[in-house]
Amino acid sequence: MMNKLKSKNFHIGSNITLGKNWINIDNSPIIILKNFLSIDKNLKFGNIVNKQLCSSNEADNIYLSHVLEHLTFEDADKALLNIYKMLKKGGFLRIVVPSLKSRINLYLKNNDGDELLGSLGICLKSESNFLKKMRFYFGLSRHKWMYDEISLKKKLIKSGFSNLRLCSFGDSKRNIFKEIENKDRFLEKNGSLPAVAIEAIK
């Protein structure tokens, strides 16, 4: 079992889920403010699209949950390539994204187009709330791309990963991931929308 104190672990897109044995990183505007005010010392600002968040071959574990869908198709490639470079040989990446296939399957079952569009996160039901509108268009809440199992695997392989497996909540051999994994991110909407989750080893 890996020694938690000696391993270097990066939780990218952590938001408020902060692991004590993880370097928690987010790039939302509120993180800049918190860093300036030194509110959360265990939370750092960083943008995985622009650059690696550590030296090459330095990270033991990287966790990325509900982040990739907020990036454009091309920016996702840049992010995954930086992640691949960051990881040591034998390092683990666990990545979770909302499933396009789950949403389509639910639509085919319920025949509810409004539900489908709302679940995709690509459009707003209303633009009457100014703050919500600004957050959607200029913040980080909007989904810019969606994935199924096949398309996410293609992304990971393109970045250099070859050892891939579908994973589920809490099933990693490395227990340190249990600090930050949230079951609701693997099974959205009370389990009716299973996410795509993949564990990749460099």
N, C-alpha and C positions, 0 to 999 in steps of 0.2 A: 504493500500500500504506500502511496506517495505521501511524503511528509508535507503537511499543509504549510508549515512555516518556511520551508525551503523552496516550495514551488512558486512559480510566478504565473498568476492567473488574471485574465482580463475579461471583465464583464462589460461588453460594448453595447451601448444603448440601455444602460441600467435603469434610467429614470430614478424612481425612489426605492428600488429593490437593491439594497446595498449589502454585499457579502463582506464579512469582516476579514476574510482571507483572500479577498479579491481586490484588484485595482478596478474600481467602478468608474466607467467613463460614459459621458453623454454629451451631446452637442446642442441641446435645446437652449434657447436664450436665458431661461431661468437658471441654468447651470452657471452661466457667466456671472450672473448676479450673486449666486451663492458662493462662488469662488472668491469674488471681490469682497464679500462680507465675511468670508471664512466661516460660513454656517455649517457646511458639511465637509470636513477635512478628508473624508473617505470617498469623496466624489470629485472627479476631475473632468475638465473640459477637453474634448478631443474629437477629431473628425477622421474616421477611418478611410473615407474616400480620398482625402487629400494626402495622407501619408501614413506610414506605419506608426504604431503607438508605442513601439519599443524597437530595439535593435533586431536584426534578423536572427532567427534561430534562438530566441531568448524565452519565448512564452511556452509554458507547459500545457496550459488549458485556456481556451477561449470560448465564451458563451455569447450567443447572439440570438435574442428572442424578439420577434416581431419588430425587426429593424429593416431587413432587406426590402420589404415591400414599400418602404417610404423613400427608396432610392430609385432613380431612373434605371432603365435596363443597363445602360453603359456604366453608370456609377456603381452599380452592384458588382460588376466585373472588377472594377478598380478596388473596391472594398475587400472582396474575397481574395484577390491577389495579394493585397497587403497583409491580410490575415494569414495566408499561406506562408508568406515570407517570415512573419513574426514567429510562427510556431517552430519549436525544436523538432528534430526527427523523432517520431513517436508521440508528438504532441496531439492533444485531442481538441477538436472543435465540435461543439453541439450547437445546432442552428434550428430555430423554429420559425415558421412563417404561416400566416393564414392560408388555408387551402382553397384554391380556386375550384378544384374538383368537388370538395365538400359542399361548397355554395351552389354549384350547378346541380349536384345530386339533390340537395334540399329543394331547389326550385322545381326540379322535375317531379318531386314528390308532392309539393304543396301548390304548384302552379301560381306562385305569388311573386310577380315581377317586382313589386315595390320592395318586398323583403330582400330579394336578390340584389337589387341596386343599392339598397341601404347597407347590406352586409359587405359589399365590395370596397366601401370606403373611398370611392372615386368621385362622388358627387354629393351635394347637399340637398336635403329636403326643403330647406328654406334659407334665404339669405337676409332675413329680417334682423337677425341678431348680429350686430356689427362686429363684436369681439370674436364670435364664433366664425364669422365669415373671414376675418383677417387671419385667425389661427389656421383655418383650413387652407387658404390660398398662399399665405406667406409663412406659416409656421411649419410644424413637422407632423401634423396629424393626417394629412392626405396620403392615400396609397397611390403610388406612381407605377407600380407593376404588381402582378399577382403570379403565383406559382402553383404548380402541382408537383407531384413526386418526380416525374420525368424531367421537367424543366429545371428544377432545383438541382438535381443530380448532374445535369448537363453543365450548369454553372460551376459546380464544385470541381468537376473533372477538368473543365477548361482552365481553372485556376491552379491545377496541379494535383489535386487530391485523387486518390485511386481506391483507398480503403474506406468504403462507405457502407453504412447500414441504416435502415429505418430504425428510429428509436422511439421510446415512449417515456412518459414522465417517470423520473426516478430510477431508470434502468441502467445508468452508467456504472461501469466498474470503478470509476473514480468518484468516491463519495463526496468529494468537495463540491460537485455540481448540485448536490441536494441543498446547499446553503442558499442558492439563488433561483432554483427552478420553481415555477408556479404551475400547479395543475391546470388552472383556468386558461393558461396560455397554450396548453397542449389540447385541451378539450373546451372549445368556446361554446357559449350558449347552452350550458348544461349538458355538454357532450354531443349536441346535434351537429356541431361543426368541428370535427377533428382536424387539427392542424397537420401540416407536413413537418416532420421533425427528423433530422438526419444527424448521425454522429459520424464524423470524418476523422481519420487518423493520418497524419503526415508521414 
